Each structure stands twice: as structure tokens, then as C-alpha cells.
């Protein structure tokens, strides 16, 4: 019974659009990616160290150069903030 509930939650979250602006050497980016994965959320990663268009897009959205920057359903989260991520994932 618990497995079905977990599968239903995971399935629901798979449709959530998440973009994560990151770099390959950022430990907080890896933590954010692992956290989203545990929540059953896939994210599109944009490596801003090798993608100048992605870096400009991140700056336009967040006004920040630091990573990670997460765009969850249009809500911008700067840094790895579990509470903010959970709130953005829960909002419909």
C-alpha cells in the first residue's frame, strides 16, 4: 500500500518543470540535484560555466552569478534551500 502512494507522488512530480543552473564543480549544485532526485523530480541542468546563453538566462532570472539557481514552475530559488524547494514543489 505504501509503495503505491509513493509511486503516485513520484509520478505527479515527474511532470514538474525544473531548470537548475549549475557548474560541474559546485557541491551545493550536486546536493540540490540529489535532493530533487530523492523527491522524484527530474531537472534540466544548464552548466553556466560552459553555456554563456544559459549564464545570461540565469542572470536575467535571478540577478545572481552564484549557483545553484533553480527555476521551479517559474519560482526562482538561489542556493540550495530545502524549504524553498519543498514549497515550490508543493505549490500548484
SELO-741356 format. One record per atom (N, C-alpha, C): residue in one letter; x negated, y negated, z negated. Coordinates in Angstrom, 3 decimals. Example, Ala and Ser with C-alpha at 12.3 -4.5 7.8 and 13.67 -1.06 7.14 Angstrom:
2
+-----+----------+----------+----------+
! res !       c1 !       c2 !       c3 !
+-----+----------+----------+----------+
!   a !  -13.190 !    5.690 !   -7.800 !
!   a !  -12.300 !    4.500 !   -7.800 !
!   a !  -13.200 !    3.300 !   -7.800 !
!   s !  -12.850 !    2.250 !   -7.080 !
!   s !  -13.670 !    1.060 !   -7.140 !
!   s !  -12.900 !   -0.030 !   -7.870 !
+-----+----------+----------+----------+
//
This chain:
92
+-----+----------+----------+----------+
! res !       c1 !       c2 !       c3 !
+-----+----------+----------+----------+
!   x !   -0.821 !    1.196 !    0.000 !
!   x !    0.000 !    0.000 !    0.000 !
!   x !   -0.864 !   -1.258 !    0.000 !
!   x !   -1.895 !   -1.295 !   -0.850 !
!   x !   -2.771 !   -2.465 !   -0.926 !
!   x !   -3.506 !   -2.676 !    0.394 !
!   x !   -3.875 !   -1.593 !    1.054 !
!   x !   -4.584 !   -1.711 !    2.331 !
!   x !   -3.711 !   -2.394 !    3.377 !
!   x !   -2.418 !   -2.068 !    3.415 !
!   x !   -1.525 !   -2.701 !    4.379 !
!   x !   -1.431 !   -4.198 !    4.138 !
!   x !   -1.340 !   -4.602 !    2.884 !
!   x !   -1.275 !   -6.028 !    2.558 !
!   x !   -2.562 !   -6.724 !    2.980 !
!   x !   -3.695 !   -6.091 !    2.731 !
!   x !   -4.981 !   -6.662 !    3.125 !
!   x !   -5.058 !   -6.788 !    4.640 !
!   x !   -4.639 !   -5.750 !    5.366 !
!   x !   -4.659 !   -5.791 !    6.821 !
!   x !   -3.757 !   -6.903 !    7.349 !
!   x !   -2.609 !   -7.098 !    6.731 !
!   x !   -1.690 !   -8.148 !    7.160 !
!   x !   -2.309 !   -9.523 !    6.956 !
!   x !   -2.949 !   -9.732 !    5.801 !
!   x !   -3.610 !  -11.018 !    5.546 !
!   x !   -4.730 !  -11.245 !    6.552 !
!   x !   -5.530 !  -10.233 !    6.782 !
!   x !   -6.651 !  -10.352 !    7.713 !
!   x !   -6.131 !  -10.652 !    9.114 !
!   x !   -5.105 !   -9.964 !    9.523 !
!   x !   -4.538 !  -10.198 !   10.839 !
!   x !   -4.034 !  -11.615 !   10.995 !
!   x !   -3.436 !  -12.139 !    9.969 !
!   x !   -2.924 !  -13.504 !   10.004 !
!   x !   -4.068 !  -14.495 !   10.170 !
!   x !   -5.157 !  -14.248 !    9.490 !
!   x !   -6.279 !  -15.186 !    9.513 !
!   x !   -7.091 !  -15.103 !   10.794 !
!   x !   -6.975 !  -14.010 !   11.520 !
!   x !   -7.743 !  -13.891 !   12.756 !
!   x !   -7.315 !  -14.928 !   13.782 !
!   x !   -6.105 !  -15.460 !   13.673 !
!   x !   -5.626 !  -16.462 !   14.611 !
!   x !   -6.025 !  -17.881 !   14.256 !
!   x !   -6.689 !  -18.080 !   13.142 !
!   x !   -7.084 !  -19.411 !   12.709 !
!   x !   -8.285 !  -19.872 !   13.524 !
!   x !   -8.198 !  -21.092 !   14.057 !
!   x !   -9.288 !  -21.642 !   14.853 !
!   x !  -10.305 !  -22.315 !   13.938 !
!   x !  -11.526 !  -21.781 !   13.926 !
!   x !  -12.602 !  -22.330 !   13.105 !
!   x !  -13.835 !  -22.529 !   13.978 !
!   x !  -14.391 !  -23.733 !   13.907 !
!   x !  -15.667 !  -24.023 !   14.553 !
!   x !  -16.650 !  -24.357 !   13.445 !
!   x !  -17.820 !  -23.707 !   13.471 !
!   x !  -18.847 !  -24.016 !   12.484 !
!   x !  -20.075 !  -24.554 !   13.203 !
!   x !  -20.421 !  -25.794 !   12.872 !
!   x !  -21.636 !  -26.418 !   13.386 !
!   x !  -22.745 !  -26.067 !   12.406 !
!   x !  -23.827 !  -25.495 !   12.930 !
!   x !  -24.851 !  -24.946 !   12.052 !
!   x !  -26.200 !  -24.943 !   12.751 !
!   x !  -27.208 !  -24.455 !   12.021 !
!   x !  -28.519 !  -24.156 !   12.600 !
!   x !  -28.905 !  -22.751 !   12.151 !
!   x !  -29.833 !  -22.157 !   12.859 !
!   x !  -30.243 !  -20.785 !   12.552 !
!   x !  -30.966 !  -20.675 !   11.217 !
!   x !  -31.585 !  -21.756 !   10.750 !
!   x !  -32.396 !  -21.693 !    9.527 !
!   x !  -31.666 !  -22.211 !    8.287 !
!   x !  -30.406 !  -22.569 !    8.420 !
!   x !  -29.642 !  -23.161 !    7.313 !
!   x !  -29.060 !  -22.069 !    6.407 !
!   x !  -29.513 !  -21.990 !    5.139 !
!   x !  -28.982 !  -20.952 !    4.248 !
!   x !  -27.503 !  -21.166 !    3.913 !
!   x !  -27.058 !  -22.418 !    3.806 !
!   x !  -25.651 !  -22.673 !    3.492 !
!   x !  -24.750 !  -22.319 !    4.671 !
!   x !  -25.286 !  -22.433 !    5.876 !
!   x !  -24.536 !  -22.012 !    7.061 !
!   x !  -24.300 !  -20.505 !    7.027 !
!   x !  -25.334 !  -19.760 !    6.673 !
!   x !  -25.182 !  -18.297 !    6.568 !
!   x !  -24.182 !  -17.940 !    5.472 !
!   x !  -24.240 !  -18.664 !    4.346 !
!   x !  -23.292 !  -18.401 !    3.259 !
!   x !  -21.864 !  -18.682 !    3.717 !
!   x !  -21.665 !  -19.776 !    4.441 !
!   x !  -20.327 !  -20.118 !    4.936 !
!   x !  -19.831 !  -19.064 !    5.919 !
!   x !  -20.707 !  -18.622 !    6.808 !
!   x !  -20.323 !  -17.595 !    7.779 !
!   x !  -19.948 !  -16.290 !    7.077 !
!   x !  -20.730 !  -15.886 !    6.083 !
!   x !  -20.426 !  -14.667 !    5.323 !
!   x !  -19.108 !  -14.810 !    4.569 !
!   x !  -18.868 !  -15.979 !    3.985 !
!   x !  -17.630 !  -16.219 !    3.238 !
!   x !  -16.421 !  -16.109 !    4.174 !
!   x !  -16.504 !  -16.744 !    5.335 !
!   x !  -15.408 !  -16.665 !    6.296 !
!   x !  -15.192 !  -15.228 !    6.758 !
!   x !  -16.272 !  -14.510 !    6.974 !
!   x !  -16.170 !  -13.112 !    7.396 !
!   x !  -15.454 !  -12.270 !    6.341 !
!   x !  -15.797 !  -12.484 !    5.072 !
!   x !  -15.132 !  -11.756 !    3.982 !
!   x !  -13.648 !  -12.087 !    3.913 !
!   x !  -13.291 !  -13.302 !    4.351 !
!   x !  -11.889 !  -13.718 !    4.364 !
!   x !  -11.163 !  -13.214 !    5.611 !
!   x !  -11.888 !  -12.549 !    6.504 !
!   x !  -11.271 !  -12.039 !    7.721 !
!   x !  -11.110 !  -13.088 !    8.799 !
!   x !  -11.940 !  -14.125 !    8.758 !
!   x !  -11.829 !  -15.231 !    9.702 !
!   x !  -13.039 !  -15.225 !   10.638 !
!   x !  -12.765 !  -15.199 !   11.926 !
!   x !  -13.831 !  -15.342 !   12.916 !
!   x !  -14.049 !  -16.824 !   13.180 !
!   x !  -15.291 !  -17.188 !   13.452 !
!   x !  -15.544 !  -18.586 !   13.764 !
!   x !  -16.437 !  -18.691 !   14.989 !
!   x !  -16.227 !  -19.771 !   15.708 !
!   x !  -17.097 !  -20.103 !   16.836 !
!   x !  -18.259 !  -20.898 !   16.258 !
!   x !  -19.478 !  -20.403 !   16.449 !
!   x !  -20.655 !  -21.093 !   15.933 !
!   x !  -21.265 !  -21.968 !   17.017 !
!   x !  -21.627 !  -23.191 !   16.623 !
!   x !  -22.313 !  -24.113 !   17.512 !
!   x !  -23.638 !  -24.455 !   16.852 !
!   x !  -24.745 !  -24.026 !   17.461 !
!   x !  -26.079 !  -24.294 !   16.917 !
!   x !  -26.493 !  -25.693 !   17.361 !
!   x !  -26.408 !  -26.651 !   16.450 !
!   x !  -26.666 !  -28.048 !   16.790 !
!   x !  -28.151 !  -28.338 !   17.001 !
!   x !  -29.023 !  -27.400 !   16.635 !
!   x !  -30.452 !  -27.610 !   16.877 !
!   x !  -30.820 !  -27.353 !   18.337 !
!   x !  -29.992 !  -26.609 !   19.046 !
!   x !  -30.276 !  -26.302 !   20.450 !
!   x !  -29.167 !  -26.753 !   21.400 !
!   x !  -28.124 !  -27.372 !   20.865 !
!   x !  -26.977 !  -27.780 !   21.671 !
!   x !  -26.701 !  -29.255 !   21.385 !
!   x !  -27.255 !  -30.137 !   22.223 !
!   x !  -27.122 !  -31.575 !   21.962 !
!   x !  -25.674 !  -32.053 !   22.084 !
!   x !  -24.905 !  -31.462 !   22.993 !
!   x !  -23.491 !  -31.831 !   23.110 !
!   x !  -22.745 !  -31.422 !   21.840 !
!   x !  -23.077 !  -30.250 !   21.313 !
!   x !  -22.471 !  -29.794 !   20.062 !
!   x !  -22.844 !  -30.692 !   18.899 !
!   x !  -24.093 !  -31.149 !   18.869 !
!   x !  -24.540 !  -32.055 !   17.806 !
!   x !  -23.778 !  -33.374 !   17.877 !
!   x !  -23.582 !  -33.907 !   19.085 !
!   x !  -22.804 !  -35.152 !   19.242 !
!   x !  -21.360 !  -34.946 !   18.788 !
!   x !  -20.783 !  -33.807 !   19.176 !
!   x !  -19.403 !  -33.490 !   18.782 !
!   x !  -19.285 !  -33.428 !   17.258 !
!   x !  -20.262 !  -32.779 !   16.613 !
!   x !  -20.266 !  -32.680 !   15.151 !
!   x !  -20.335 !  -34.067 !   14.520 !
!   x !  -21.201 !  -34.933 !   15.061 !
!   x !  -21.341 !  -36.296 !   14.535 !
!   x !  -20.042 !  -37.083 !   14.686 !
!   x !  -19.384 !  -36.935 !   15.830 !
!   x !  -18.116 !  -37.630 !   16.059 !
!   x !  -17.056 !  -37.176 !   15.064 !
!   x !  -17.021 !  -35.887 !   14.789 !
!   x !  -16.008 !  -35.342 !   13.886 !
!   x !  -16.286 !  -35.661 !   12.426 !
!   x !  -17.563 !  -35.573 !   12.024 !
!   x !  -17.876 !  -35.645 !   10.590 !
!   x !  -18.597 !  -36.913 !   10.157 !
!   x !  -19.262 !  -37.582 !   11.094 !
!   x !  -20.087 !  -38.726 !   10.729 !
!   x !  -21.355 !  -38.305 !   10.000 !
!   x !  -21.671 !  -37.022 !   10.034 !
!   x !  -22.807 !  -36.463 !    9.291 !
!   x !  -23.761 !  -35.750 !   10.236 !
!   x !  -25.034 !  -35.704 !    9.841 !
!   x !  -26.020 !  -34.907 !   10.568 !
!   x !  -26.319 !  -33.595 !    9.850 !
!   x !  -25.914 !  -33.473 !    8.581 !
!   x !  -26.184 !  -32.255 !    7.814 !
!   x !  -25.269 !  -31.120 !    8.221 !
!   x !  -25.739 !  -29.908 !    8.004 !
!   x !  -24.955 !  -28.708 !    8.298 !
!   x !  -24.835 !  -27.866 !    7.036 !
!   x !  -23.845 !  -27.019 !    6.930 !
!   x !  -22.821 !  -26.752 !    7.926 !
!   x !  -21.716 !  -27.803 !    7.915 !
!   x !  -21.086 !  -27.925 !    9.063 !
!   x !  -19.843 !  -28.679 !    9.194 !
!   x !  -18.838 !  -27.697 !    9.766 !
!   x !  -17.716 !  -27.566 !    9.084 !
!   x !  -16.665 !  -26.649 !    9.534 !
!   x !  -15.455 !  -27.448 !    9.990 !
!   x !  -14.888 !  -27.034 !   11.091 !
!   x !  -13.646 !  -27.595 !   11.607 !
!   x !  -12.622 !  -26.467 !   11.539 !
!   x !  -11.750 !  -26.551 !   10.534 !
!   x !  -10.725 !  -25.529 !   10.325 !
!   x !   -9.372 !  -26.175 !   10.574 !
!   x !   -8.779 !  -25.826 !   11.721 !
!   x !   -7.480 !  -26.392 !   12.108 !
!   x !   -7.519 !  -27.915 !   12.139 !
!   x !   -8.655 !  -28.477 !   12.516 !
!   x !   -8.783 !  -29.929 !   12.584 !
!   x !   -9.209 !  -30.582 !   11.287 !
!   x !   -9.263 !  -29.824 !   10.198 !
!   x !   -9.756 !  -30.359 !    8.924 !
!   x !  -11.270 !  -30.180 !    8.902 !
!   x !  -11.990 !  -31.277 !    8.675 !
!   x !  -13.451 !  -31.262 !    8.700 !
!   x !  -13.985 !  -31.094 !    7.283 !
!   x !  -14.847 !  -30.100 !    7.110 !
!   x !  -15.468 !  -29.821 !    5.814 !
!   x !  -16.976 !  -29.908 !    6.006 !
!   x !  -17.606 !  -30.790 !    5.235 !
!   x !  -19.051 !  -30.953 !    5.308 !
!   x !  -19.673 !  -30.184 !    4.154 !
!   x !  -20.571 !  -29.259 !    4.474 !
!   x !  -21.210 !  -28.437 !    3.451 !
!   x !  -20.420 !  -27.160 !    3.204 !
!   x !  -20.996 !  -26.304 !    2.388 !
!   x !  -20.341 !  -25.039 !    2.037 !
!   x !  -19.552 !  -25.251 !    0.757 !
!   x !  -18.248 !  -25.465 !    0.905 !
!   x !  -17.352 !  -25.774 !   -0.206 !
!   x !  -16.217 !  -24.745 !   -0.193 !
!   x !  -16.335 !  -23.731 !   -1.047 !
!   x !  -15.341 !  -22.641 !   -1.061 !
!   x !  -13.918 !  -23.152 !   -1.263 !
!   x !  -13.736 !  -24.075 !   -2.209 !
!   x !  -12.386 !  -24.576 !   -2.494 !
!   x !  -11.790 !  -25.285 !   -1.280 !
!   x !  -12.590 !  -26.104 !   -0.613 !
!   x !  -12.102 !  -26.819 !    0.570 !
!   x !  -11.807 !  -25.839 !    1.708 !
!   x !  -12.648 !  -24.829 !    1.859 !
!   x !  -12.416 !  -23.809 !    2.891 !
!   x !  -11.118 !  -23.066 !    2.603 !
!   x !  -10.928 !  -22.647 !    1.359 !
!   x !   -9.701 !  -21.930 !    0.988 !
!   x !   -8.468 !  -22.792 !    1.227 !
!   x !   -8.548 !  -24.077 !    0.870 !
!   x !   -7.411 !  -24.980 !    1.066 !
!   x !   -7.096 !  -25.135 !    2.553 !
!   x !   -8.122 !  -25.281 !    3.377 !
!   x !   -7.907 !  -25.437 !    4.818 !
!   x !   -7.343 !  -24.160 !    5.436 !
!   x !   -7.808 !  -23.014 !    4.970 !
!   x !   -7.292 !  -21.746 !    5.488 !
!   x !   -5.845 !  -21.520 !    5.066 !
!   x !   -5.474 !  -22.009 !    3.889 !
!   x !   -4.122 !  -21.797 !    3.364 !
!   x !   -3.101 !  -22.732 !    3.985 !
!   x !   -3.546 !  -23.907 !    4.431 !
!   x !   -2.601 !  -24.871 !    4.995 !
!   x !   -2.131 !  -24.370 !    6.349 !
!   x !   -0.892 !  -24.620 !    6.644 !
!   x !   -0.343 !  -24.098 !    7.882 !
!   x !   -0.077 !  -25.153 !    8.841 !
+-----+----------+----------+----------+
//
